[in-house]
Amino acid sequence: MTTPAINPPAATPAKPRRRKPGRRILIPCVEWEVYEGLLKVFERKRNLRLAYDNGDLEIIVPSFEHDGDAAVLGALLAILADELGLPLRRGGSTTLKRKRMLKGIEPDRCFWVTNAPKLAGVRKLDLKVHPAPDIAIEVDVTSSSLNRFRIYAALGIGELWRLDGDDLRFHVRGRKKYTEVPTSPTFAGITPADLMTFVKQARGSADENVTTRAFRAWVKQRVAAPPPPASP
């Protein structure tokens, strides 16, 4: 679906900031079986994130700010899918892993959009059988000790939204790696700046529902607006 460009409401000027990362620990030379055992041990401790890359295991305790931004971005993405009439299946921070590749990761949020119908009725995800998420959201990836882009690329996640402080970027997977793009290929015409306007608004708000309602109204206006006149 192609949508015309409408500028979002201007955000209140604020000093750019880099987010303080949560606590992280890197453990080298970890066998895959140990990694899977830890996943079971920590299965109910969703305040932890585990990432695995060819023997290197990283355990992360996200900060309050970290999870807050991820939740808002996830909510905005869900509104986009709803208002644009696209299917959606939420994956939250579910574990994505492939033993053959020795790769595993738990994104801050992940979603199936194009492939959402293929997840109908699925209760236990198996990437050997089911498609990888179409979009993953990562916050504070620059403070990670692992190459998380490499993990996502190996697992087949098509689109990655990466937020570091006030810097949101969209990346699309090619044959082997990600390339930064100015707009989301899933949500036509949507830019990182569009979303950051509302992320920043939510950070300073006592009620995030105010932000999500404003974003939904903005998306409705964008969809309803007539296309700009064609260039001569």
N, C-alpha and C positions, 0 to 999 in steps of 0.2 A: 504494500500500500504506500503510495507516494503522498506526502502531506506538504502543504505550503508552509513557508517559513513565517513565523510570528515571533517577535522578540518576547521573551519572558519578562515578568516584572523585575525591575532593577533591585539588586540585593543591596542591603545596607553596607556601605564600605567598611571593611574590616582589615586589620593587618594580617597578611598571609602568615600562616603558621605551619609548622611541621609537627605532626602528632607524636606524642611520646609513645614509644612502643610498649607492649606488654612484656612480661618476662618470657625469656626464651632460653632453652638449653639444647645444645647439639651433642649427640652421642655418636661417635663413629663406630664402624665395624659391627653393626647390629645385623644378625641373621633375620631373614624374612619371617621365619617362624616366631622369633621373639617379637617382632613388630606386630604380627597378627595377634599374639598373646596379649600384648599391651592394649591393642584395640579393644579386646574383650574386657580387660580389667577396667579400662577407662570408658566403657560404653555408656555408662550413665552419668559420667562427669563431663557434661557438655561445655563446661567452662575451659576445657582443654582442647587444643588442636594438635594433631599429629601429622607430620609430613615425612615421607620416606623416599630416598633417592639412592638406589644402588648401594645400600649398606649404611648410609648416613641417616640418622633419625633425629628429627627436630621436634621438640615438645614446646608448645606455646600456650601461655595463659594470657588471653587477650585483655586489654584494658577496657574500662567502661566506655571511654571515648571511641575506641576501636569498634566495639560491638554496636554502639549507638549509630555511627555513620553507616555501618553495614546494614543495619535494620532499616534505616531511612532509604538508602539506595534500593534495597530489595522491595520496599513498599512502593517506591516510584516506578520501578520496573513492572510490578504487578498491575499498577494503574494503567500504564502504557498498553500492556497487553489487553486489558479489559476494554479500554476505550477504543482501541484500534481493531477490536474484534479478532484478536489472535488467541489461540489456545495457550494454556499455561499449566505446567506442573511444577510445583515447588519442591526443591530438594534440600533446602536448608543447608546445614553443614555436614551432610551425609558423607561418609568415607568413600572416596573414589580410588580404586586400586586395581592393579594388574600384576600378578605374580611374575608372569613371563617377562615383563618389562622392569621388574623390581622398582616400581613406582607406586606411590600412594600419597593422597593429600586430602585434607578436609577444608574446603573453601569456606569463606565467611558466609556466602550464600551461593546457591546454584539453582538454575532453572532450565526446564525443557520448554521450548516454544514450538519450533518447527517439528520437533520429534515428540511433542507432548502426547499425541494420540498413541504412540508406540509404548507408552508407559501405562496405558489403561489397565487397571487391575493388578499392576505390579506392586508387591509388598516388600520384596527383598531384591535389591539392585545387584546385578551381576554384569559387569562391563564386558564380559566375554559373550554375553547374550544380548544385552540391552544397549541402546545408544547412550553415549556420554552426554552430559548436559550441553545444551546449546550455549549457555552463558554462565560464567562464574564471576563472582565479585571477590576481589582481594583488597584488603586494607593493610597499609604499612608493609608492603612486600619488600621495600628496600632495606628494612632492618632484618630481614631473614638471612640466615647463614646458608640456605640452600638456593639453588636456581629454580625457583618455583615456576617460572615460565617454561622451563624444560620439562618439568613434571606434567604441567597442564597440556603441553603440546603432545607429549607421548601418550597421554590418556585420551586425546582427541576432542578436547573442549574447543569449540569453534570460535567463541568470542569471550574475551577477558576484559572486565572493567577493573582498572587498577587505580586505587585512591591512596595518595600519600599526602597527608595534611590537606591543603587546599587544591592539590593537583590531581584531577581526575583525567584518566586517559583510556581510550578504547583501543583494544588490540584484536586483530583477526588472525587466526591461524592459517598459515600457508602449508606447504608440503611438510616442512620440518620446524618452522619457527613462526613467531608472531610478528606482525607488522602493525605499527600504529596507524589508525585511520581517523579522519576528522569527524565522522558521523557513524552511528550504529547501523550496521547492515540489517539488523533485525528490526529496528524501529526507525524507519526511513526519515532522514533529516534531523534526528535528535543528536545534539552535540553534548560533549561533557559540560560545557558552560551552561547549557539549559538546565541540566540536573544539579549542578553545583549551586545555582541560585537558590534552589529549594533545600539542599543539604545545609547550606549556611543558615537559611531561615530557621530550619528545625533545630540547629545547634543552640540558637538563642531563644527558643520558644519554650514556654512552660507546658504547651500542649501540642504534640506532634500532629494531632488530628487537624489542627488549623492549617498546617503545612500541606498535608496530603489532600485536604479539600481544595486548597488553593491550586495545587498542582493538577488535580483532576479538572478543575475549571479551566485552567490554562490549556490542557490537552484538548478538551472539548472545543474551545475556541479555535485552536489550531486546526482541528479536523474540519470544523464548519467553515473556516475562512475560504473564500474563493481563491483559486490559483492566481499567481501574478501574471500579468500580460506577457505574452511571448515576445522575445527580442526580435526586432525587425531583421 
